[in-house]
Amino acid sequence: MVVTRSLFKVYVRAAFENLPDELLMEILAHLKDRDLGVALCTSKRFYACREAVWREASAKRWPTWFAVARGSEIPWRRQYEMLSLRERELLVLPSLAAIQKKQTVVNAQNRAVLTEWLAEVSWDWQLESTIVFKAAAYLDHYLMNHSVSELGGFQLVGIACLRVAMGDVQQRSGQQDEEEEKKAMDPARFAYISDRTYTAAQVEEMTAVVQTSTCDDLRTCPNAKMFLRSFWYRSVQGGAINKEEMHIYTLASFFLQLALLDLDLSTLPASLLAACALANSMELFGKNVWPNTLQHYSAYTAADLATTRTKLNQVQGSTAAEHIRALWRKHHEHHGYEEYREEWTHALQVIASPCPAPAVKCTSDTMSSSSTQTIGPM
């Protein structure tokens, strides 16, 4: 009897659906992160896995992280996904040593100026807030592999990285129609923001170079802003933060934007930066700096965050970033959370100028809320 390919697939799928839990644990313990989504979408068997399967698979694959996360109260499939993302981000970290070896003209200060400008453009164009983080990641990987021979061409690299990042986000979101997308991605538009320093043809050419040097894993890997959103949701769901305390989220987001300007910080895992930014912001407003709900979910302990939190505070206290600070202050002056007026005033003071950020004592009303509803922060 001739077995057709489609019939063979039916047999294979039927056999897979009947695999015992022990074998599924082994598969999950070795499954590549990028294949996890495919597995969940194509096999009902994975979705039917009991909590014990996901838990034991996590223990086998990430024993050190599991030791921290084992007290998690969230479903272990979700926990597995978080740990999988943490594993994945380590594969695409930029190398500071490689950048310094490759670049003889561009230095950390030049990069800080360019990334601040990219952030300004993102604000001016009202881009989705994760795009500038993707663009900065693309920039760092470009600097690892391509020598910039003159400063006059460095801005063109940044423009191309922003353009590629915008294209990637638009492609995955599918929110714009074809005409709108074409207009947004017009190379002449990007040439214009450089004060006509570059032509549309040069923008197209550099975009192609950046696309070639940006691997798929980097394009699909979560950035610090995405991790911050996830940690924020979890802190609200776990009762560590009130959903209305958006000053905490906003200040943490600002800290992450400052971190983008610092080359040393940009070579650290995005999840670590997000955790430290949120911890620093929570401390400023009298919260438990790293409650169990976040420790378990992130698999970071308070001790894991200490060094990077200090560095992040130093960047806040020493980085001028005048344009970025002005944009953030202006955008959040009219926040609409009157019950947290004092907290917003303090947050805006921290944003406004580079200085050590002392903690403030929150009111009893601020600390007493136990709401577990979530919102969608930008």
N, C-alpha and C positions, 0 to 999 in steps of 0.2 A: 504494500500500500504506500502510495506517495503522500508524504506529509507536507502540506503547504506551509509557507512561512507564517501566515496568519494563524493557522491551526497550531503550529509549534508554539507561538506566543501565548495562545490560550492555555496550552498544557503547562508552560513555564509559569504563567501567572497563577494558575490553579495550584501548582505545587508550592509556589512561594507563599500564597495565602495561608497555607497549612503548616508553615514552619513553626517549630516550637519556640517558646519565649527565650530559651537559653541561646539558640542560634541567632535570634534577632538581636539579643544583647551584644553578641560578638560582631554582628554586622554594623550596628550603631557605633560600637567602640572603635571602628576603623573607617567609617564612612567619611569621605571628604565633605567639608562644609558646603561647598557649592552643589553637591549632589543631594543634600538633605531635602531641599525644596522639591526636587524632582521625585524623590522617594515618597514624600508625603502626598504629593499630588497624584501619583500613579498607583499607589498601593493603599487600599483600605486597611491592610494588615498593620501598617505602621500607626495609623490613627487609632486602631483598636488595641494597641499595646497598653498593658496595664502600667500604672505608676511605677511599679517595682522594676519593670523593664527599663524605662527611661532613667530611673535612679541608678540602677546597677550599671547601665551603659556609661553614665556620667562618671561613676566611681572608677570604672575600668580605664576610661580614656583620659580623665584629668584627675588623678588621685589627690594632687596637692590642692587644686581649686575645689574639689569636692569636699575636702576636709573643712573648708571655710563655708561652703554653700550648703552643707548637709542639713542645716536647720531650716532651710527654705520652706515657706508655707505655700508657695505658688506651685502649680502643676509642674511636674518634672520634665515634661516635654518642653515647656517654655524655658525652664532652667537649662536644659540641654542646648536649646537654641542660643541662649546668651553665652554659654561657655564656648560654644562652637564659633560664635562671632569673635570672641576674645582670642581664640586660637588663630582664626583667620587673619586678624589684623596684624599679627606678628610676622606674617609672611610678606607684608608689603611696607614695612617700616623703612623710611629713608635712612641712609647711613650718613652721619655727620662727617666721618672720616673720608668717605668717598666723595662727598661734595667739596670738602676742603682740598682734597687732592686734585680734583678735576678743575676747580675754579681758581684762576690766578688774577682775574680782573674783578669779578663780582665778589663782594664780601657780605657778611651778615647784615650790615647796616643798609647796603643797597637792597637786599632782599626785604628788609623791614619796610623801607620806603615803598617798594613796589607792592607788597601785600596790603599795606594800608591804603594805597591808591585803588587796588582791586576791590577792597571792602567799600570804599567810597562809591565806586562805580556800581557795585551791587545795591547799595542803598538808593542811589540816584535812579537806577533802573527798576527798583522794587523787585529784585530777584528773590526767589525762594532762598531762605536763609542758609541752607546747607551748601549752596553752589560755590560760595567763596571758599569754603573749607575744602571742597573737591579741587577747586582750581589751585589752591596752595599746595595740596598734596601732589598734583600733577607737576607743578613747578619744581618741587623738591626732587622728584624723580627725574625730571628733565636735567636738573643741575648735576645729578649723579652721573649722568651718561653723556652729556653734551657740554663742551666747554664754550662759554660765552666770551668771545674774543674782545668785545668792546661794549662799554656801557650803553652806547647809543642803540644797541640792538636788544637790550635786556627788557625794555618795556614791551617790545613786540612779542617776546616769549610769554610774558604775563598775559597779554591780550589773547594770545592763542590758547593758553591754558584756560582762561575764563570762557572762551568760546567753546572749547571742547567740553568743559564741565556743564555749560548751559545745554549743549546738544544732548549730552548723556541724560540729564535730568528730564528734559522735555520728551525724549524718546521713551523713557520709562513711565512718565506720568500720563502721557497721551491726552493732556488737558487742552492743548492748543490745536486749532485747526491748521490745515496745511499752509494757508496763506499767512496766518499770524506767525507760525514758526519760521517760514521763509523770511519774513520781515525782520524778526528778532535775530536771526542768524546771518543776516546780510553782512558780508565782510566790509562793505563800505561804512556801515554803522560802527564797526570796531575801529576802522581806520580814522573815522571822524573824532573819536574820543582821545586819540593820540595827538590832537591838534594837527592832523594831516602829516604827522612825522612819517607815517608809513602809508603805503598804498593798499588798496583792497587786494591786489594781487599778492603783495607781501604777506598780508594777513592770511590769505588762503594757503600760501606756501608753508608758512610756519605752523598753521593749524594741522596740516598734513603730517608735519614732522612730529608734533606733540602727540597726535593720535597714534602714530606708529610706535612711539616710545612709551605709551601708557598701556600697561597690560590690563587684561579683562578683570583680573582679581582686584586690582587697584580701583578700577572703575565701579565695581559693585560692592566694594568693602565699605561698611559704615564709617562715617567720620565722627569727629568729637561731638558735633551738634546733634547727630542722630542718637548717640549714646546718652547724651544729656537728657534728651526727651524721654528716653526709656527709663532712665533713673528717676526722673521727675515723676512720671506716671506711677512708678512703683512706690515712691515715697508718699505720694498722695493716697494711693490705694492702701498702703500700710499704716496710714494715720500719722506719719512723721511730720507731714506738712499739710496745711489747709490748702485746698484748691484755689482759694482766693489770694493766697500769699504770692502773687506773681512778681513782687519785688525780689524774691529769692531767686526765682528762675531767671528773671531779667538780668540780675547782677551776675549770676553764674554764666549766662550767655555772653555778657560783656567780658568777663575774665577769659573766656575761650577765644573771643575775638582778639584780645591783647596777646594771648598765647600764640596766635597765628603769626604775629610779627616777630616772635623770638625763634631763631633757628634751632637752638638747643631744645626748647620745648616741643617744637614741631617734629622732632625725631622720636618722640615718646609715643606709646600706644594711645590711640584716640580715647579708648575707654578709661584709661588712667587719668588723662587730662580732664575728661568730663566729670569723673568722680571727684577729683580734687577741686575743680571749679565749684561744684555743688556743695562740697564740704566746707569750703572757705566761705561761701555765701551763707550757708546755714549757720555757721559759727558767728558771723557778723550780726545775726538777728536772734541770737540766744537759743538756737536750736541744738539738739543733740547732734554733734558734728557728723557722726557716721553711725546711725542706728542699726540695729540688727537686721531690719528689713532690707536695708541697702547693702549691708555687708554680705548677707546670704545671697541676695540676687546678683550682685556684681562679682562675688568671690574675691573682693578686696577687703583686707582688714584695715583698720585705722593706721596701723604701723606701715602698711604698704604705701599709704598715701603721704606720709610725713614729709619726705624729701621733696617731692614734687609740689606739695602744697606750699612749702617754704619758697621754692623757686617762683611759683605763681604769684605769691605775695610780693616778692622782690620785683617782679615785672610790673605789677600794679603800682608799686611805689616809685618806680624809676623810669617807666616808659611814657614819654610825652604824649604821643599819638593825638595831637591837638585836634585834627580834623575828625577822627573817629569819636573822640570824647564829645565833641560838639554835636555831632550827628545823633549819638545815643541820647545825650541830655535833651536835645530839642524834641526827639521823637517820643520820649517818655515823660515829658513834663506834665502832660495832661493825661494821666493814667486812668482816672475814673474809679479808683479804689479809695474812697474817702475814709473808710474805716481804718485804712493803713497809711494815713497821710504822713505820720512821723517816719515810718519805715521807708516810704518812697522818698521822702526828703533826704534821708541818710543815704539811700542807694544812689540818688542823683549826685550827692556830694562826693561819693566815692568815684563815680563815673567822671565827674567834672575835672578832677586834677590828680596828678600822680603823687600820692602820699600814702603813708601807712594807713590802713583802714581799720580803725578801732571798732570793736563790737558794740552794739547798742542793746539795751535791755528792752525787750518787747513787752507790750502791755499784756495783762492777764487775758484779755479778749483774744489777742493774737495767738496765745499759747494754748487756749482751751479748746479750740475747735477740733473735732474729730471726724470731719467730713471725709468720705472716701470716694467721692465722685471725681472724675477726671475732666480735664479740659484739653483743648488742643493748642499748646503754646507754639509760637512762631520761632 
